[in-house]
Amino acid sequence: MVRIKLKLHLKPNLQAIIKICLILIYQTIMNKTEFINAVSEKSGLSKVDAKKAVEAFVETVSSELKAGGKVALLGFGSFTVTEKSARKGVNPKTKQPIDIPARKSVKFKAGAELSEGIK
């Protein structure tokens, strides 16, 4: 069960509507177990084999990105590592300026087929 606490000062019926909307949004996110079950059903693999396949995919993509490579799956999309430069920021709690160090980030760009299929 999903528990959501809202600290909004709204009418109770409006709060209930917002809670229901948030629960519906939350339930549309597929977690790893649900993904493995879907792969198992669509491929005809057992759940154990589907889990191995999903974990192998994640491990392969992760290791390739850590090595500085790029993974491109035609029609689905591509995973790349981008460099984010150092920048100035503001601590939201203290409002003091802070230095945010440079870092690497993973970027996913959807392929044309995936983009068209979603429209």
C-alpha positions, 0 to 999 in steps of 0.5 A, a space after each residue: 500500500 502506498 502512503 502519501 502525506 500531503 502538507 497542503 492546506 486544502 479542502 479534504 475532498 481536494 486532498 483526496 483527489 490529489 492523493 488518488 492522482 499521485 497513487 495512480 502516477 506512482 503505480 504506472 512506474 514499472 519496477 525491476 520485478 515487474 519488468 522481469 515478469 514482462 520479459 518472461 511473458 513476452 519472450 517465453 523464458 522462465 522468470 529465472 532466465 528472464 532475470 538473468 537476461 535483464 541482469 546481464 543487459 544491465 551489467 553489460 550496459 553499465 560496464 560499457 559506460 564505465 569504460 567510456 563507451 556508448 551503447 546504441 540499440 537501433 530503434 530503441 535508443 542510445 546510452 552515453 556518458 556526458 561530462 558536466 562541468 563544475 559550476 556555482 550553486 546555492 545551498 537551498 537551506 542556508 542560501 550560501 553559494 557553493 561550488 558544485 564539482 564536475 561529474 559524469 552523468 548517464 544520458 539516454 536518447 530515445 531512438 526514432 522508432 521508440 519516439 514514434 511508438 509513444 506518440 
